[in-house]
Amino acid sequence: MITAQQMRAARALAGIDQKTLAERAGVSLPTIQRMEASDGVVRGVVDTLMKVIQALDEAGVELIGENQASERGGRGVRLKPAVSQNPQG
């Protein structure tokens, strides 16, 4: 599974815009826009999701799932769990 946040971050790491990702994945630009605008896990046709993930992989981006280690090493980023900010007082 891929989240909208991961998708946007992956694109940024690869240095490509939405149009380029759509072209490389063989899907429409509105599809990419809709995926990235979603809340949380991207939902859609499995074949379309797999095309997008494959295009990101070919662009050199490794998608890392929650609580999953990176298999390839190299540079990357991981989003920390949200920290509750309850004021003490």
Contacts in CASP RR format, 6 or more apart in sequence:
PFRMAT RR
TARGET T0000
AUTHOR 0000-0000-0000
METHOD contacts of the structure
MODEL  1
MITAQQMRAARALAGIDQKTLAERAGVSLPTIQRMEASDGVVRGVVDTLM
KVIQALDEAGVELIGENQASERGGRGVRLKPAVSQNPQG
1 41 0 8 1.000
1 42 0 8 1.000
1 65 0 8 1.000
2 41 0 8 1.000
2 42 0 8 1.000
2 49 0 8 1.000
2 52 0 8 1.000
2 53 0 8 1.000
2 63 0 8 1.000
3 40 0 8 1.000
3 41 0 8 1.000
3 42 0 8 1.000
4 35 0 8 1.000
4 36 0 8 1.000
4 37 0 8 1.000
4 38 0 8 1.000
4 39 0 8 1.000
4 40 0 8 1.000
4 41 0 8 1.000
4 42 0 8 1.000
5 40 0 8 1.000
5 79 0 8 1.000
6 63 0 8 1.000
7 35 0 8 1.000
7 36 0 8 1.000
7 42 0 8 1.000
7 52 0 8 1.000
7 56 0 8 1.000
8 36 0 8 1.000
9 77 0 8 1.000
9 79 0 8 1.000
10 56 0 8 1.000
10 59 0 8 1.000
10 61 0 8 1.000
10 63 0 8 1.000
11 17 0 8 1.000
11 18 0 8 1.000
11 21 0 8 1.000
11 56 0 8 1.000
13 61 0 8 1.000
13 76 0 8 1.000
13 77 0 8 1.000
14 56 0 8 1.000
14 59 0 8 1.000
14 60 0 8 1.000
14 61 0 8 1.000
15 59 0 8 1.000
16 24 0 8 1.000
16 59 0 8 1.000
18 29 0 8 1.000
18 32 0 8 1.000
18 33 0 8 1.000
18 36 0 8 1.000
19 29 0 8 1.000
19 32 0 8 1.000
21 32 0 8 1.000
21 52 0 8 1.000
21 55 0 8 1.000
21 56 0 8 1.000
21 59 0 8 1.000
22 28 0 8 1.000
22 29 0 8 1.000
22 31 0 8 1.000
22 32 0 8 1.000
24 55 0 8 1.000
24 58 0 8 1.000
24 59 0 8 1.000
25 32 0 8 1.000
25 48 0 8 1.000
25 51 0 8 1.000
25 52 0 8 1.000
25 54 0 8 1.000
25 55 0 8 1.000
26 51 0 8 1.000
26 55 0 8 1.000
27 48 0 8 1.000
27 51 0 8 1.000
27 52 0 8 1.000
31 48 0 8 1.000
32 52 0 8 1.000
35 42 0 8 1.000
35 44 0 8 1.000
35 52 0 8 1.000
36 42 0 8 1.000
42 49 0 8 1.000
53 63 0 8 1.000
56 63 0 8 1.000
57 63 0 8 1.000
62 70 0 8 1.000
62 71 0 8 1.000
62 72 0 8 1.000
62 73 0 8 1.000
62 76 0 8 1.000
64 70 0 8 1.000
64 78 0 8 1.000
70 76 0 8 1.000
END
